[in-house]
Amino acid sequence: MGKALADAFAPARQVFEEVDAALGERLSDIIWSGPLETLTLTENAQPALMAVSLAAMRVLEREAGVDLVRDATFVAGHSLGEYSALAAAQTFSIGDAARLLRIRGRAMQKAVPVGVGAMAALIGIELGDVEPIAAEAAKVGVCAAANDNGGGQVVLSGEKSAVERAVEIAKSRGVKRAMMLPVSAPFHCPLMQPAAEAMAEALAKVAIKPPMVPLVANVLARAISDPAAIVRSLVEQVTGTVRWRESVLFMVQSGVTTFYEIGAGKVLTGLMKRIADGASASAIGTPDDIARFKAGPG
């Protein structure tokens, strides 16, 4: 992940070096060589994904002439991707983003003992129909919508017994697919309150500037630029729903027709096509992607 970028472009290598320096360890070695079980630890995966996104972004800026202020209307990111978006918009430095995500990952993992929490994906159902299911399941424990991803995909999070109950209810109501997810903690639900408190403390120690272009915040599904509002949204995001579908629709309704997913993978590009099929969406995370972007349409 990100190795080809670092091999091909000095600006990408510089980003990985900045992240390594900020964390005081060679996270880049783990990103490129594993072992997988170490990379997928939440405290490593979060800064790792941010590093790849910012490496690709810096290459676009230095090698392809991208100017965020000139070329973008908004930045946005899904869950931890919100930190990547804010670092790209220079709200805080790449080093600060790496340190914040290391704290966030550790705090989320510590908030709930392993085995107590769980998450589940419901496919072929919209948020409005998931909320009654979550409410019924919540009679046996915490259960809440963690991600409204769009395209009929909603993720639930909470206490294991309640989430399992929600899956049973969903199946009984004819939901196309309902399955437990192999995750290490129940993200984006009230059980994460200790992690939210840790992030409030960590963010208070970081220099935060208004983003170069507005951020469409996960928990608000609208654009914000005020640093205090950004801090509040990042803290609320730890326990709140990632309103990705609404965020995309906000951008579309604001006139955005072209979206770029910067970093590892193409998950958001796929979701985009199901949320707003009239919009153009493409992923940029490899040297080949950079070359295609530089070549332009056709």
N, C-alpha and C positions, 0 to 999 in steps of 0.2 A: 504494500500500500504506500504510494508516494515515492517508491524507490526510483522508478523510471523518470519522474519529474526531477528528482535530486541529481540523478546521473546526467540529465540533459541540460539542466539550467542552473547556473550559479545562484540566481535569486531564490530558487526553491531550496537549495542547500542551506542558504543563509537562514531561512525560516526555521528549518530543523535544528540548526545550531543555536538559534535564539531560544527555542523551546528547551533544548538540552541544558543550556546555561541557566535558564530560569528555574528548572526543576532540580538542577544539581546532579543530573544523571543522564546517561545516554538512552533516553527514550527512543530516539531514532533507531537504535540497534534492535530494540524490541519490535518497533513498527515494521521494520524491513525483514527481520530474521526470526521473530518469535522468541520463545515458544508461544503458541497461540493462547494457552491458558493464562499466561502472564499478560499478554496484550489485551485480552478480553476482560480482565479485572476492571471494574468500573473506573477506578482511580487512574488507570492507564488508558483505557479506551477513550475516555472523554477528551483529555488533552491531545491524544493521538489523532483523533478525527479532526479536531480543530487545526492541528499542525498541517495536515494534508490539505485542508480547505484553504488555509492562508498561504501555503506554498503555491498552490495553483493560482490563487488570486494575485500574488506578487509577480508571478510570471506573466500573467495577463497584463499587469500594469507596466512591467519593465520591458517585456518582449513584444507585446501586442498593442501597446499604446492605450490601454483602457484607462479611462479617467472616471472614477466613480461619480464624482459630482456632475460631470458632463453627461455621462452615459446611463446613469441609473436614476430611477424615481424613488425606489425604496430598497432597503435591505431587509431580509427576514431569515430566520433559521428555525428548524424544528428541534425543540428541546435544547440540548447542549449546543446545537447549531446557532442558537441565538447569540451565544458568546462569540462564535466565529464571525457572524454577521457584524457584530459590534466592533470586533477587532479590525475587520476589513474597513469599517467606516471610521476607524481611529478614535472610537469612544474610549478604549483603553488599549494598551500596548499588547503585542503578541505574548510577551513574557508574563504580563499580568493575567491575560486570558488563560495561559497555561497553568499558572499557579491557582487561579480561581477554580478552574475545572478539576485540578487535582484535589482541592479542598472539597468541592462539590461531590466528586465521585466517592471520596472516603466518607463524607458525612452521610450521603445517601445509603451507602452500604451499612454503616453503623446504626442507622436510625431504627432498623427493624431486624431482629434476630433472623438468621437464615432459617427458612421453613415456615415462618409465621405469615409472611406475605406472599402474594401471587399476582399474576396478571393474566389476562385472557383477551384474545382477539375475537370479535364478532364480525362476520363477513356477510354482506348482503342486507344490511340494516342501517338506518340513519340514526343520528343522535337522539332525535325526538322520540324514537321508539325504543332506544336503549335505556333512556332515563327511568322509565317505569320498571324495567327489569332490574336495574341497579337498586332502585328504591326498595323493591321487594326483597332482593338478596340482602340488603343492608339490615334487615330484621335479625340476621344472625351474625352480623359483624360489619366492619367498614367495607364499603364497596362504592366506587365512584368511577365516572368516565375519566380516563387519563388522557387519551388522545382521540380527537375527532379528526381522523386523517383524510376523510373525504372518499368519494367513490364507494360508499357503503361499507366503510371500514372504521370500526370504533373499538378502542382498546379499553378494557376495564382494569382497575387496580384496587387492591385492598387486602383484607385478611383472607387467608387461603380458603377457609370454609365458606366465606361469603362469595368469593369469586367463583368457586366451584359450584355453588348454588346458582349463581347467575348463569353459568354455562348450561346447567340443567334446565333452567327456566327458558333460556333462549332456544334451546333445542326443542323443548315442548311447544314453543310458539312458532315453530317452523322456520327459524333463522337458518339461512343457507349453510353457514358453517360457524361453529363456535368451538374454540380450542384454547387450552391452557398454553402459556408461553414459557419457554425455558429461560427465565430471567432470575437474577440474583437478589432482587429486591422489588417491592411494589412502588414503582415510581409514580409521581404526579397524583398523589392522593393524600388525605389528611395524616396518614401514618408517617409521612415525611416531615412533619413539623420540626423535629430536632434538626434536620438538615437545613430547613428554611432559616432557622435561627442562626445556624453556623454560617450560612451565606450572607445574612444580614450583617453579621460581625465582620466577615471577610471583605465584603464590598465597601464597608465604611472606611477601610484602610487603603483603598485604591483610588488613585486620581482618575476621575471620570469626566470626559468632555462631551459636549453635544455631538452626535454623529454627523458626519459629513453629508449624509442623506438620511431621511427619517427611517426609523426602525418600525416595522409592523410587528407589534409584540404578541407573543403566543397567547397570553391570558386575556388580552384586550381585543384582539383581531382588528386593531386600528393603528394608525401611525402615531409615534411619539418621538420627541427629540429632547425633551427636558431631562437632564441627568438624574434629578430626583425621581422622576416618573419611571425612568429606566431601571433604577435600583429597585424601586417598589415592584416593578413587573418581574424582575429577575428573582426576587425573593418569593413572590406569590406563585411564580411558575413552578417552584419545587413541589408545592402541594396542589396546584391548580391544574385545570384541563388545558392541554395544548390544543388550541382552537385553530388547527391548521386549515381546515376546509374554509372556515369563515375568513381567515387571514388571506387566503388566495382570492376568495371572492371579493374582499375589500380592495385588493390591488387591481383586480380586473375591472371592478366598478369605478375605480379611480383612473381608468384609461390604460392600464398596463396590458400589452399584448404579447410581449416577449419576455420569457423567464430563462435564467441560467442557473443551473445547480452546480456550484463550485465545490469540488472536493471528491471524496471517495464515493463511488456508487452512483446509482441512477434511481433510487427509490422515490425521491420527491418528483423527479421528472415523470415517472409512471403515474404517481398520484395526480399530478397536474393535469394530465391528459384526461383523467376521469372527472376532475372537478370542473375544469374549464376547457372543453374540447376545442374551442375556437382559438385558444391561445397557443403560441409556439413555445415549446420547452425543450431545452437540450442540456446535457451534462458535460462539464469540462473538468477532467481530472487526470488526463494523461497527455504525454507529448503529442500524440496523434490528435487528441481533441483540440489542443492549442493550435496545431497546424491548420485544422479545419476552420477554426474560428478566425485565424489570421487570413485565410484564403477568402473568407466571406461567402455570401450566398452563391449557390451554384458551383 
